[in-house]
C-alpha cells in the first residue's frame, strides 16, 4: 500500500509539472501556433513577436516536460507538439474558460438590469 501512495504522489508531481505549461500566456500561444505544423524557432519568434532568448526558455521548459519535440535540420531547429492529446487538453481548457466568460457576462448583464429596475435614473 505504501508503494502505491508513493507512486500516486509521483504521478501528481509530474501532472503538476505538465500543467505548468498551461500557466503562461506565451506557452499557450506557442501550443496554438504549433497546432497544425512544426515551425522553426525563428518563425515562432517572428510570429509571436518574442526575442529568441525568451522564446528559447519557454521552448526548453516545454520540451523538458515532453510537451514539445524538436528536430534539427542544418542550422534550423523545428518544434512541434509531441502528443496531439495535448491539443485536446488545450482546447478543453479554452472551452471551459469561454463558457465561464459567457456565464459571467450573462450574470453582469442580469445584475445591471436588476440595478436599473431598483435604481432608475431620473
TAWORA-V875222 format. One line per field, one symbol per residue. ss: DSSP state (h for helix, s for strand, l for the rest). psi: psi as a letter, one per 30 degrees, with the letter a starting at -180 (. if undefined). A space follows every 10 residues. Layout:
ss: ???
psi: ???
//
This chain:
ss: lhhhhhhhhh hhhhhhhhhh hhhlhhhhhh hhhlllllss hhhhhhhhll lhhhhhhhhh hhhhlllsss sssllsssss slllhhhhhh hhhhhhhhhh hhhhhhhhhh hhhhhhhhll ll
psi: eeeeeeeeee eeeeeeeeff eggkeeeeee eeegefllkl eeeeeeefhl leeeeeeeee eeeeggelll kkjbgkkkkl kekffeeeee eeeeeeeeee eeeeeeeeee eeeeeeefik k.
//
